[in-house]
Amino acid sequence: MEEKSIKQFEKDLSSFGISLTKKQTDQFIRYYELLTDWNTRMNLTAITDFEKVCKKHFLDSLSIIKAYNPNREIAMIDIGTGAGFPGIPIKIAFPKCRLTLLDSLQKRVTFLNEVVKELQLEDVTVFHGRAEDYAKEGQLREQYDLCVSRAVANLSTLCELCIPYVKIGGDFIAYKSEKANEEMIQAKRAISILGGLDAACVSFRLPETDYERNLLIIHKEKQTPEKYPRKAGIPVKKPL
Ligand code: SAM
């Protein structure tokens, strides 16, 4: 890892008002090492260059700060976290939050458990399974102040997978790239059925790039009817 790339990452973070301690910088470097090492044996990421991982995975995950302050003792869940995005970078930079990671692929869950152990992250729980199934369990349903998700499904589907986890008064934030407005219009009905208020959108470009990013914030005002989410697979096949 070049010193120059680390400096660039720190500069990008400072434009978000985030500064890291030495321990946190080391955790990001170790996370990168684990990601690229395990990526030789399983499919975790198409991006492996350090500078690009910093920009498109780490910085992108931390862009949540433009819409929400996670630097508090909140309960947060990341649905379809894959190799840990956006959940793990948020936990490294904002260690006060309690994090739950959920993914339906066992091998990614094995990787995530290794990351949690190696980085000595506290208050992180990793679950293997479908979002549709876990949301039925009282233990996780409507338990979270914040639910986040990136690159998992279109917004209508994603709302059905995510909003059931959010407490009344909590928020769901979907990380989207372009065409976020169209998705917001299409998802209006789903959001209302599931107990959310209309989505608000924060748009920006990642520093020193032309990558368009949109954070869609949905505040939950009512309980999600018990019948949602529907059985695994239905929210994708027949979005609300
Ligand atoms: N969020 C990560 C990111 O931005 O890099 C991973 C995105 S990857 C394209 C989508 C992930 O969602 C996969 O790891 C997949 O296993 C998981 N996934 C898809 N549908 C799911 C479901 N219904 N419940 C739980 N995980 C799901």
Boltz pocket constraint, residues with backbone or C-beta under 6 A from the ligand:
constraints:
  - pocket:
      binder: B
      contacts: [[A, 44], [A, 79], [A, 80], [A, 81], [A, 82], [A, 83], [A, 84], [A, 85], [A, 86], [A, 102], [A, 103], [A, 104], [A, 105], [A, 108], [A, 129], [A, 130], [A, 131], [A, 132], [A, 149], [A, 150], [A, 151], [A, 152], [A, 161]]
      max_distance: 6.0
